[in-house]
Amino acid sequence: MISSIKNLKINLESKILNTNNTFIIAHNNIDLDGFGAAVGLSLIPTYFGKHAYIVIDENDFSMDTLVQTIIEEKCEHFKFLTKDECLDYVTGNDLLILTDVNKKSRIALGDSLDKFSEIMVVDHHEIDSDSVSLDNAGIFPEASSASEIVTNLLRLFQIKYDENVATALLAGINLDTNNYTKNRTGTTLRAIANLMDHGGDDAYITSLFMGDYSDNIKKYEVASRNNTEFRTFTKETIVPWEEKEDTSFSTTYSIAISTDPEIRGKVVLAQAANYLLDFADVSITMANINSSTISVHGRSKGEINIGELFKKVDGGGSIKSSATEMKDCTLEEA
């Protein structure tokens, strides 16, 4: 993976130097991995004397309190723009970087890609028909997170950064590895060590994820016996588009459905899916995040490619972690 990231470094440097401004955007309802990666990427244009802006739609600030907290406490000095503000800054010769996402339907600027002369992707999710089509996309499904990829980019560029940036990147890796316990490799662990050497504050991240008592209780409410149904299925049944030599394989998966109207953010659902994976091979959690949208999160131990499964419902992700949103349907229909 590192050799491929070196090629990404070369392409990224060339595009930064040959454009006026760099705009960085993560997926809608940005989480800590998308945020950490965006913060880290913003340092690269600045290193070359260029302007860098992080685009976060104004609605996102109310969707994930963890991102809002880390912005207020660690990253207020970065340049944040809304979608409309971003379009006012566009000059006609600008670079747009998508991070922690590769689908145009999942970014606020998805209908404005033609405003940018160059587009790049720095992501760890699998591609599909909705992905932005690029010759030199920096997509690394073997990485734990976008923050891991960006951490390696900063090392290759030899860019110095402070403890606040290190903490933001470390929080992103922490989120996508479930506190460094899943989806990690030796490369991931080296990136974590690098960030801690730069002052990444793991104690702060732990306190950030702990939240208050009621938030922690919500996770277990989502995964409670009343909300969770356990089933068994054959691999052939759940992924019939794959050719199997052994159709007798069976595993169990869990679905947790919460109808609690107070569960608005996606972090609780992701945490509940991680928790349920201790008891099954695949876990899926879902809940209403607003009056018309259901958020669905999936996790897998790896035997079932949860990313391929979620593509069938307009979602995406990696082999072990995926998510999607469903509009105008009930939890039962979802």
N, C-alpha and C positions, 0 to 999 in steps of 0.2 A: 504493500500500500504506500509506503514512504516514497518509493521511486515514482509512483504515479502522482503523488502530491508534489514532487519536485517539478513534474511537467506542468501541473496546475499553477505552481508558483511562476514559472516562466510566462505562461499565457496571461495570468492575472497582471503581472508587472507590465507586460506590453500593452494591454488594454487600458490600464490606469494611466500610463504615460501618454497615450495617444487620445485621451478624452479629457474633457474639462472637469466634470464633477463625477463623483461616484455616489450612487444611491443604493442602500442595502435594505432589503425587505425579507422578513420571514413570513411564515404562514399566518393567515387570519387567526385571531385569538392566540396571539404569540405566547409561547411558554418559555421556561427558563433556558432550554437548549437553543431555541431560535434567538432569544435575546442575547445570551452569552456569545453565540457565534457572530451575531451582528455587531456587537460591541468590539469583539476582537478583530473582525474584518475591517472595521472603520479605522483602525490604526494604520493599515497598510497604505491607503492613499495619502494619509497625513504624513507618513514617513517619506513619501515622494513629493511633499509640498503641495498636494492636491486637497480639495475640499471633499469631505465625506459626510453623508447624512444617513441617519437611520429612520426608515419610514415605518411608522406604527399608526394605523388608523385609530382615530380618537376613541372609538367604541371598545378597543382592545384593553384600555386601561381599567375598565370596570369588569373585565372578564377574568383576569388572573391577578389576584391580589399579591401573589409572590413576585411577579414581575414588577408590579407597581411599587412594592416595598423595596426591592433591590435598586430600582431607579432612584427612588427618593433617598436611600441611605448610602448608595455606592456610586451611582452613575449619572447624577444630575448634570454634570458638565458636558456630556455628549450632546451632539446636535440631533434632536428628534424633530421629525416633520410628520404632519398628517398627509394623506393622499393628495388633497387639494393643494397644500403648501408645496409638496414635492413637484407637482406639475407646474407650479408657478416658477420654480427654480430651474426647470429643464431648459437647456440651451440649444438642443439639437445635436450636440456632440457629447453625449454623456453615457456612462456605464451604469447598468443596473445589475446588482448581484442578488440572486435569490439564495437564501440559506435556510437550511432545515426544511426545505420544500422544493419540489421541482414541477409542480402543477400550476398552470396559469389560473385555474379555477379557484385556487386556494390562497391567492394573494389579492390585496386590495387594488393593485395596479394591473390585474390580469387583462383588462380591456384597454390598457394604455401602453402595451409593450412596444408599439410602433413609434413611441415618442423617444425611445432610447436607441442610440446608434450601435451600442454594444450591450450584450446580455451574457452573464455567466451564472453558473449554478455551483454552489458549494453545499453538498447535501449527502445524507447517508440512507435515503429511502430509495426503494426500487422504482424504476421508471415504468410508465404505461402510456396509453394512447393520448392521455391528457397532459403528459409531461412536455415542457418546453423543449423544442427540438434544437439541439446545438451540436456542433461538431466537436467541441472541446469541453463538454460538461464535466465538472468535477464532482462526480457521484461515486461514493465509496460505501456500498452496502455493508462491507465488512467492518466499518467503523461503528463504534458504539453510539456516536452522536455527531452532530455538526460541530459541536464545541471541541471534540477531540481532533477533528480535521483542522480546524482553525488554530488550535494550539500548536499543531505540527507546522502549519504554515508560518506562524509567527517565529517559531524556532528557526526555520529554514531562512527566513528573511533577516534573522538576527535582530529583530525589533525588540527594544526594551519596553516593558510595561509595568505598571504598578500593581499593588496588591488588590486594588478594586477590580481591575480587569481580570486578574487571576481568579478572584473570587467569583466573578460573573461566569467565567468559562468553567470553573470547577462545579458551580451549581448546575450548569447545563449537563455536564457529564454525570453528576450525581442523579439528576432526574431520570435520564435515559438508561441508567444502569441500576436503578432502584437501590441507591446508596452503595454503589460499587459492587453489587452482588450478582448482577446479570449482564449478559451481552458484552462482557469485557474480555480483552485480549492482553497480551504482553504490551502491545503498542498503547492500549488504553492506560494501563498501569504506569507506563513511562510518561505519558502525557499528564496523568494525575500528579506524579512526582515532580514533574517540571513546574506545574502550576503551584504546588505547595512550596517549591523552592523560590518562586516569585512572590510568596506571601499569601497565597490563596488561603482563605480563612474557613477551614472545614467546620470549626465550632459554630461560626456564624451561620453556615449553611444548614447545619443540624437544627439550630434554633429556628431558622426560617421555615424548614419543613415541618417542624413540630406543630407550628400554629397554635391556636388556642384549643382548649379541651373539647369544645363543641365540634370543631372541624375534624378532630381525630375520631370522635364518636361517629361522625357521618360516614367515614370510610367503612366502619364495621356495620353500620345500618344498611349500606348498599349491599354488602356481602352477607347479610344476615340470612338465616334459614328461611324466613318468611319471603325474602326477595329472590332467593337463589334456587334454581332448579338444576339438578345434576342429571345429565344424560350420558349414554354411551352411544358411540357411532363407529362405523368402519371408516377407514381412511378413504376408501373408494367412494363412500357416500358423500363425504364432505368436500372432497376435491376430485370430482369425477372427470375433470378435464385432463388430469394427469394419467399416464399409463402406469399401471401397477403390475408387478409380477406376483406379488402376494396380496390378495384381496381379503385375506382372513385377519389382517391386522386390525385391532380395535383399541380404542383409547377412550378416555372420558373427558368431557369438557363441562365447564360450568358457565351459566349465564346468571348474572345478577341484575335485576331490574328494580330501579328505585323510582317511586312516584312522589318522593318528598319534594315539594315545590321550593324548598330552601336550597336545594342543591343546584347551584347555578354554574359554578366553575368546573373545569375539566380535571383539575388536579385530584380532587377526591375520587372521581371515577377511575383515573389512572392508578391511583394508590390502591383502590379496591380490586382492580384487575390484577395488580401485582400480588396482592394478598391472596386472592383466590387461586393463583397459579401454584401455591403450595399444596393444593388439594386436587389438582387436575392437570391434564396435559395442555388444555386450552381454556382460557377464561375470557368471557365477554361481559362487559358492564355497560349499561345504558341508562340515561335519565334525561329529562327535559332540562335544557339550559335556558330556554325562553319559551314563549307561548307557541312558537311554530317550529322549533328546532330540537331534535334529539341528538345528543352526543353519544357516540358508541366507541368504546375502547376495547381492543383485543390484545391478548398476550398468549404466547406459545412457548413451550419448552424446546421447540425446534423440530420435532418430528412432523408437525403440520405447519406449512408455510402460511402464517396468518396474514402476511402481506398480500399473497395471491388471493386468498379468500376475500379480503376486504376490497380488492379491486372490483369484485362483482357487485359491490354496493357503492361504487364511486368513491371508495376510500383508497388508502395506500399505506405504505410503511415498509417495514423490513420483515425478515423471516419470523422474528420473535415479538415484534411490537407494531401495532397498527391502530388507526383511528379513522373515523368517518363521521359525517353528519347526515341526518335524514330530516327532510322538511315535510311539514304538513301530513304527518301520520301519527298514529297512536303508538304507545310503547308496545302493545300487543302486535301491531302490524310490523313494527321495527324488528 
